[in-house]
């Protein structure tokens, strides 16, 4: 077992530590906790979100209110707008964002309904403005979520995504009224990921991802990251020779387009990877085959962010077989526990089957390929 991706529950973390198993926190869950801390840090925002939840609950629980809102929407536009979404609380990390965003989209209809029926809770002009700025701050998190929760997202995404989010939050773009929330959110993320550059698991995973390599490291960090990769290549080469394991060839997979986060975060990541190529290894005298392969791999241009790193390694592993063996190991761990949670949800629907049958059906469901 290489590593276990877990949530931040104290009992789970302690159990894995006692068992001597390497583990890392779920990226999505850690970002959720940071967002929650930011929302709770500012009383005005907390009160505004509470009113949004009351309004959403009113429309979700009253059929008459829902029908009247739909009538107002149809009178205002030919397009049918979605019903106001109710906050799922702790069950969905971005549900608060969705509630606020949906209310903003239906602002005119909600205000018209309120003028007729006098809602129990109403939003002031200042609170509507706060909602606009809140959505602007949280939108990068919403946009990046599908990418880090996809089946092919790996621990290599942690350093690039966190770095891009930090740089996005450090920009001062019309954040009047939400500075406290934004500052707490940024500080919380920095605290939670303070040691990510010191963890070999994250560092090596990022370097063996042909989209990122050394782009997200400073000059001093680049040297350290390269040394870590060389050491890992040598270690796995020794293990392979001792245990007679296979080379670095990756299994054949169908190429799937990666989800693009059309947001400020994706723009920041693209700007970073577009900087001048790292050529430090071109003039370095190599000492052995392992180091030679690492420098040759790093000297190649990065692939586009939209391409799959596992597909690239499948097609190029013969060029750098020892580095590919490291990539096979480090790119196997997902960035979040979301894929596992999806699998658990599927398993729950198979609870009437015998365990062996349910297991086989889930295996087929996860691995079958359709044209």
N, C-alpha and C positions, 0 to 999 in steps of 0.2 A: 504494500500500500504506500503510495507516494505522499499524499496529504489528504486531509478531510476538510471540506468546506462546511462550516457550521454557522449558526446564529450566535449572538452574544450571550445566550443564557448561561448563567454561572455554573449550573450543574453539568451542562454538556461540556463546557470548556474544561472544567476540573476533571471530569471523567476521562477526557482525551489526554490531558496532561498526565494523569495517574497511569494511564495505559501506555504512555510513552509514544503516542501517535502525534505526528506533526499535524497541526490544524491552523486554519485561518478563518477569519470572520467573513460572512456573506457580504459582498460589496453593497448590494441593494439594501440590506438591513441596516448596515452602518450609516449609509446615506439617509435612510429613513429616520434614524435616531437623531441625526444632525438637523434635519428639517424640523422635526418635532421640537427640538431644543430652541431653534430659531423662532418658531411660531409662538412658543410659550414665553419668550423673553420680552415681548412687547404687549402691554396690556391693551392698547388700542386695537392692535391686530387680533388679539385673542377674543376681544368682545365682538369685533366685526365678524370673525369666522363663526362665533357662536350664533349670531343673528342669521348668518347664511344657512347654518344647519337647521334653524327653526323654520325658515322659509321653505327650504327643501323638504323638510318633514311634513309641512302643511300640505304641499302639493302632492306628495307621495301618498298621504293617508286619506285625502279627500278626493273622491271621484269627481264631484261637482266642481271643485276648484281646478282640478286638472283639465276638465272639459272646457271650462270658461277660459283658462289660459290658452288652450289650443285655439279657441275661437278668436281670441285677440291676436294670436300669432298669424292665423290665416287671413284675418282682415288686414294685417300689416304687410303680409308677404304671401306670395304664391307657394313658397317652399314651407314644408312642415318642419318646424323646429323640434328637437328632442325635448322630452320632458325634463324638468329640473332634476338633477341627480341628487340622491341622498348620500350623505357622508357615511362611509362604511367604518369609520373610526379606526381601530387598530388592525382591522382585517385587510386593509388595502392601503399601502403607504402613501399613494398619491391621490386618495379619494378626496381629501380636503382641497387640493388643487383643482380637481375636476368639478367639485361643487361650486367653487368661486368662479372658475372660468365659465361654466354653464350659465350662472346667474348674470355674468357680464354680457354674454352673448344674447341673453333674453331680457336685458335691462329694461327696454322700452315696454315690453309686454308685462313684466312684473310690476313696474310702476303704474301702468294703466289698471292692472287688476287691483293693486293696493288702493288706488283712488276710488274704486267702486266698493270694495269690501273691507277696507281698513284692516289690513293684516295685523296680527298680534305683535309682530316685530317688523320694523321697517328700517331701511338703511338711509343714513343722511348723505348729503352730497360729499362730505369729507370721507365717509366710509367707502363710497363708490370709488373715489380716487385712490384710497388705500388698497382696495381690491385690485385695481389696475396695476399698481406698482408691485403688489404681492405676486400676482401672476407673472409679471416680467422677471422677478427674481427667481421664482420657482420653475419657470418654463424650461430652462436648460436641464434641470433634473428630470422633468417629465419627458423631454426629448431623448435623453440618454438612456432612460430606463429600458426600452425595448432592445437596445443594442447590448447592454450588459446582462440582460435576462434571456437572451437567445441561447439556443442549444450549443452554438459554436463559440460563444464568448468564453474566454479563458482568464486565468490569473494575469496574463500578459496585459490585459486591459486596465488593471487596477492603477498602476502608476500614471499612464497617459490620461485616463479619465479623471482621476483625482487632481492631477496637475492642471488640466484644462478647466475643471470646475473652479479651482482656486483662482486661476487667472481671470476667469469670467466674473467671479464675485468681487475681485479687486478693482474692477472697472466701475467708475462712478457715472452710471447712466440713469439720470432722473430717478434717484432713489430717495427723494425727499419724503419723509414720513416713515420710511422702513429702514433707516440706517442702523438702528439698534438690532433689528432682526437680522439684517444682512451681516453685520459685524459678528454677532453671536454665531450665526450659521458658519461663517468662514473660520472663526476661531475653533468651533467644535470639530469641523472637518480636519483642520490642521492638527488638533490634539489626537483625534482618532487614528490618523494616518501619519503621525509624526515619525514613526520608525520604518516606514515602507521602503525607504532607500537603504535601510540597514538589514533588511530581511533578504537573504540569498534567494528565497523562493520567488519573491516578486521581481528581484533584479534579473536573475537568470531567465525567468519566463519572458520578461520584456525584451531582453537582448536577443533571444532566439526567435522572437516574432519578427518576420521579415518586413512587417509594416513599420515597426518602431526602432528596433536595434538600439543605437545609442543616442537617438535624437532627444530623449527626455532626460538626459543626464548632463551635468556640468562636466567640464574638462577633467576635474579631479575624480568625479564619480565615474567617468568613462573608463579611466584606467583601472579603477577598482572593479567595475562591472566586467571588464574584459578578463581580468585575472580570475574572477569568480567563474566565468564561463570556461576558461582554459582548465582550471582545476576540476570542474565538473566533467568536462570531456575526458580528461585523463582518468578520473575515478570510474566513470561508467565504462571506459575502454578496458580497465583492469577487471571490472566485474564481468563484462562480457567475455573476456578471455578465460576467466576462472570458471564461470558457470556455463559457458558455451551458449549464451543467449544470442538472439538474432540481431541483425544489423539495424540501422536506423530507418529502414523502409516503413513508410506509413501505409495503412490499408487503403485500398481504392475507395474513394468517396465521390459522390456526385457534387459538383460545384454548385453551391447555392449563393446567390447574391446576399451580401451582408446588409443588415439594416443600417441605413444612414441616419444619423441624428441631425436633421436640418435645423440647427440652432447655433447659438454663439459658441457652444462647446466644440462642435464639429469644425467651426471656423478656426478656433484656437488650435485644435489638434492638427489641422491641415497646415496652418502657418508654421507650427513647430517642425513637422516632418518635411516641410519644403525648404528648410534652411540648408546651407551648404553641406555637402556630403562629407562624412567622416573619412579621412584618408590616412589617419595616423599609422595604420598598420602597413601601408605600402612600403615605407622605408625601414621597417623593423626587420632585423635579422632573426629569422625563426630558428628555434632550437630543436623542435621535433615535429612530427606529423600532426599531433593534436593542435599545437599552437599555430602551425601553418594553415590548417583548415579553418581555424577561428578567424585569423586575419583575412584569409581569402573571402570568407563568408561576409565579414563586416565591410570589406571593400566594395562589395556589390551594392548597387543602388537599391533603395527601399522600394517595395511594391506599393501600389496605391492603397489607401485606407479601405477602399471598397472591396478589395480582394481578400480571399480566405487564406490565412497563413498555413493551415493544414493542407490545403490543396497545393499550395506552392511547394511545401516540403515533400508532398507525394511526388511531384514532378521533378524535384531537384535534389532529392536525398543522395543520389549517387555522386554528386559533386562534392558533398561534405558529409560523408556517412557518419563520422564520429560526432559532429555537431548535430546531425539529424537525430541521432540516438538520444541526445540531451533534449532536443525539441519534442521528441515523441513522449518523453517522460514529463517535462514541465508544462507542455501545452495540453495535457490530459485533464488538468483540474479546472473546473468551471469557475467563472467569476462570482457566481451567486448560487444559492441553493434552490433557485426558482425551477430549473428543470427537474430536480428531484421532487419538489412539491407538486409539480404537474403530474409526475408519475404516481405519487401517493394518491392524488385525487382520482386518477384512473383506476388505481388498485381498489379504492373504496367502492367503486361501482361494480367490482368483480367479487364482492364479499360472499356471494352465494356459491361460488365455485370452490373446488378443492384447491388448496394452496399451490400444488404443483401445476395444475391447469391454469390458474390465474397467473402464475409466474411465467409460464410459456407464452400465454397470450400477450402479456405486457412486453416480453422480450421481442416478440414478433412486431408488435405495434411500434416499438421504438426503433427497430432496425430495418423494417421492410422499406424498400425504395419503390416509388411509383414513377412512371415515365410521364 
